[in-house]
Amino acid sequence: MDEVELVRRRLRTVGLGGPLDAATPGEVVAWFGALQSQDYHPAKWAVGQRLGGAVTDAGLDRAFDDGELLRTHVLRPTWHFVTPDDIGWLLALTGPRVHVLNGYAYRQFDLDDAVLRRGTEVIAGALAGSTYLTRAQVGDVLASAGIVAERFRLAYILMFAELEGVVCSGPLAGKQHTYARLDERAPNARTLDRDAALAELTRRYFTSHGPATVKDFAWWSSLTRTDIAAGLALAGDALESHEVDGVTYWAAAGTADGPGAGDVDETAVHLVQAYDEYLVGYTESKRLLDLSGVAAGTRLDGAANSVLLLGSQVAGRWRRTLKPGEVHLDVGLYEPFRAAVAPGLQAAADVHGAFVERTATVATAPIGVAS
């Protein structure tokens, strides 16, 4: 296996280079374990894109309101979609690590343990009985209890309550997000002992993101190298390693003999959001997304514009504008498409148009010109 085959196999495991064995939004999120969603609307596209037209943007809002997907801080100090089944053990395993990462911010905003726990207690009481409150309303509740909670201070009090497994997302209130009691939104959340949780998260990551490295997993999960070594040992025969150019990559067992590079269409265009798992799920091996160096010097995640892939490789950027009955895509290309590839762009735009229930139009320009 060389790097080209490796990254093409990865495209399949993340559900872009072939069908993902998932029929519902919850099954997509469960495949990954957790799917980054700090930007809620693009994150819905990351889920819908992997369901092949089986759900629309509005349908995902309904799934979110119904609690099929929950949104909370887990793995890293950012929001992720998780399922009600997985949220409990994921928080128990990674929440303490995120607290460590948040330590500086807690001190910066004068949030000691007593204040954080008192704030969590107040919030839990206010949300009891399936009460759903927006962030501003939670701030008012905390202020009434004598706790200063504005801007970043409020954000970190709420994140602490999430990491402690007390609150999570509630249904949307119009365009605003709400908070809810986790024990009410996920009353049957699974619990796992620490070894079982380590084994499960390790298996889940390398199955959904592999082939990937230990450093990739450490970034994604915030787990220590000691924990990851234990997780790999506990996962046992479920995972296997491959050496490529002196680097060890892990993936689900048997994938080297299954569908691989030859099954990936390198002329297919994929319009992925800026925080898609294919982009943010890696650190050490992120460079495999741009083996030719065409995007050298630009960020491959977190950009204002989302990323256009040609097959498994970064080829440009895209940004959408929603209009009545139309979604317009401005596309910037690092290099002009070959004539045989160009129809794939409109096909990808049409898929996104169906997701937002609008007709898709496309305008392209060199990367330095597209706005």
N, C-alpha and C positions, 0 to 999 in steps of 0.2 A: 504494500500500500504506500503510495507517495502522497504528497501534500494535496495535489489536485483531487485525487480520489477521496482523500480524507475529508476535505471540505464539502465535496459533493455528497458524501454519506451524511455529513452533518446537516446539510440542507433538508434531507429526507427526515431525519429524526426530529427536527424542529417543526415539521409539518408544512414546509414550503415546497419541497422537491418531490412530493408524492402524497397520496392520501393519508391523512392521520386517522387512526382508529378511534374516532370520536364522533358522536352524533348530536351532542348537546353542548352548550357553552360550559357547563360544569365539567363535562368530560375533557374538554380542551384544557381547562385550568388544572384539573387533576393530573393530566399527563405531565405537565411541567412541575407540579407541586405548588408552585407560586409563579405568577406572571406579573411582571412589573407594570404598575398602573398609576404612577403619580399624575399622569395626564389622562384623565378618565376617558375622554371621547376618542382619542387615537387608540387607547388600549382596547376599547371595544372592537375596533377594526382588527387588531391583532388576533382577537378571538374569532370574529366572524370570518376573517380571511381563511382560517383553517377549517371552516365548516362548509366550504364550497357552495355558498349561496343558500344554505339551509336556514339562515337567520339574518334578519336585517338589523340596522342600528337601533330602530325602535324596539325590535324584539329583544335585543340585549338589554335595553333599559327595563323592559318588563321582567326579564330573568333576574336582573339585579334587584329590582324592587321586591320580587318574590323571595329573594334570599338564596337563589341558586348559586350566585356568586356573592362573596363578601369582599370587602376592601379594608385592608388594615396595614399597619406598619409591621413588617416581618422580614427576616433575612438581613436586611440592611436598613438604614434610616430613610426609607422611602416606602410609599404605598405599593402593595401588591394585591392582585386578585387572588383569593384562595377559596376553597370550597368549605362549606360548613363541616364536612367530615374531617378535613385536614387541619383546620385552623387551630385547634387546641394543642395538638402535639407539636406543630410547627412553632407556635409561640413559646411553648415550654422549652423547646430545644434552642431556638435562636434568639428569643427575647433577651436573655441575660447578656448575650454578646452585643446586641444593639444598645442596651443600656451602657455598656462599656464605651462603645463608640460615641454615645451621646454625653459622656461624662463632662467634657469641656463645656458643652452648651448648657447643661444643667447648672454648672458653676457660674458660667457667664451671666445667666439670667436669675441667679440667686434662688435656685430651686433645690433646696436640700431634701433629704428623704422624707422628713416630716411634712413639708409643704406638698410634695408630690403625692404622698399617700393620703393626706387630708383632701387634696383636690380630687383624687380618684374616688374617694368615699362620697364626696358631695355629688360628683357627676353620676355615680352609680345610683344614688338615691333619686336624683332628678329624672333618670331614665327608666325607673322601675315601672312595670305595668305596661310595657310596649309603648312607652312615650318616646317620640323621636324628636330630637332637637338639632337645629343647625349650629354651626360653630359659634355664631354670634350669640345665639340663645344660651349655649353652654357658658360663654363668657359672662353673660348677665347673671346666670345662676351662681357662678363662682364669685363674682363681685358681691352678690348679696350675702355670701357666706364670709365675706371679708378677705377673699383671696384675690390679689391683683393678677389679672389674667388678660393681657392684651398682646396682640401681634405674636411675636416669637415665643413669648412666655406662655401664652395660651396654647400655641401649637405644641410645645414640648410637654405641657401638662397633659394634653390630650394624647400625645404619642405615648407617654408613660402609661396612661390608663389602657391604651391598646396593647402595649407590650406586656402588661400584667394580665392580659386576658379578661379584662373587665368590660371594655367597650369595643365596638367595631362599627361598620357602616350600617345605617338604616336605609329605608327606601328614599328615593329622591322626593324632595318637596319642590315641585316645579323644576327649576334649573339648579336648585341648591342641594348640596349633600347634607345628610343628617347622620347623627350618631345614635346608636342603640346599645342596649345591654347584650353582650355576647352570649350570655347564658339563655337569653330569650330568642336570639336569632339563630343560634346553633345549639339547641338543647341536647342533641345527641352527638356532639363532637367527640371523635375518638380520642382516647388517651393511650399513650405508649410509654413504656419505660425508656430510659435514656438510650440504652443500647439498641433497642428496637427502632427508636426514632432516628438514631444515627445511621443505622443500616438502611432504613426506608428512604431518608433524604438523599443519601449517597447513591442508592440505586436509582431513585427517581431522577436525580440530576444527570447522571451519566447515560441513562436510557433516553432522556428527552433532549439532551444537549450534546451527547457524544458523537464522535470522538472528541474528548476534551481532556485537559490536563488537571492535575491536582491544584496548580495555581489558579486555573480558571474557576474551579469549584470553590476554592478558598475565598476568592473575590465575591462570587455569587452568593455564597451562604454565610459569610462572616465567621465560619467555623475555624478553629485552630488547626494547624497541621497535625497535631496529635489526635484531635478528634477525627480528622479526615482519614488518617492512617487506620484508626479503629473502625471507622465506617466501611472502608474498603475491605478490611479483614472480615467484618461481620456480614457484608454483602455476599461474600463467598463466590460461588460459581455463577451468580447472576451477572457478574461483570467480567470482562477480560481486557487485557492491556495489549497495545500495539506500539512498537518502537518505530518512529519515523524521523529520520535525520537526527538521531540522538535524543529525541524528545519522546517521553512516554505519554501515550494517549489512552484513555479508558472509555469503554463503550459497553452497551449491553452484549452479553455473551451471544455468539452466533451471528452477529451482524456483519462480520467480515465475509461470511459465506452467503449472506442474503442479498437482497437487491442493493445495488451499489452505484458506482459512478456511471455505468453504461445506461442506467435507468433515469438519469437526470437530464432534462432537456436544457441544454446550455443556451438555447435561443429564447427561452421563456422569460418574460419580464415579471418581476414581483415588486409591487409597490408596498413597502413596509414602513410602518411608523417609526419615528426616531428612537423609541425605546423598545423596539421589538426584541424578543429574547434572542433572535439570531444575531443581533448587534450587541446587546448589553450583557449577554450571558457568559462572556469570556473576557479575559484580560491578556494572559500570556499569548494565546493563540488568535487574538483578534485580527492579527495581520493576515491570516489566511483568507479574509474577506476581500483582500486587495492584493493578490499575488503579483499582478503586473505593475503595481505601484501607481496606477492611474489617479488614485485619490490621495496620494502621498501629501502629508502636510495638512490634511483636513480631518476633522473629527468624524468618526463613524457612528457616533451616537450623541444624543442630547442636543442636536442641532435644531435650529428653528424650522428647517425643512426636513421632511422625511427622506428616506433613502430608497433609491431605485436600484434593484438588482437585475443583472442580466445573467441568468442561470444562478450560479452560486456567488458571483462577484459583484462588488459595488461598481455601478456604472453611471450614477447621477443622483440628482435630488428631485424631489417633487413637493408641491404645495397645492392644497385644494382651496377653492373658494365656493362656498355653497350659495346658490341662487335659487329662486323659485323654479322648480322643475328641472334644474340643471346643477351639475357639479363641474366646475372648471378646474383642470389640472395644469399648472405651470410646471414644466419639466425642464431641468437643466442637465445636460449630458456632458460628461467629461470628454467623450469622443463620439463622433457621429455614429449612429447605428448603421449597420449594413442593411441593404434593402430587404433582405430576407427576414431580418429581425424586426423591422419597423412595425409590421402588423401586430406583433405581440404587445406593443405598448398600448394600442387602442383596446386590445382584448383585455388587458389588465385594468385599464381605466373603466371599461364596461362592467367588469366584476365589481369594482368599487362603486360605480354608479348604481348598480343593482342593490348594493348594501345600503346606500343612503337613499334609495328609491328616487333617483334622479337620472336624467340623461347625462352621460359624461362627454365632455369635450376636452381636447388636449392641445396645448401649445408648447413647442420645444424651442430651446435655444442653447448655445454653448454655456457651460457652467458659469462662466464669468459674466454672462449677460442676463440669464434668467433671474427674475426678482422673487 
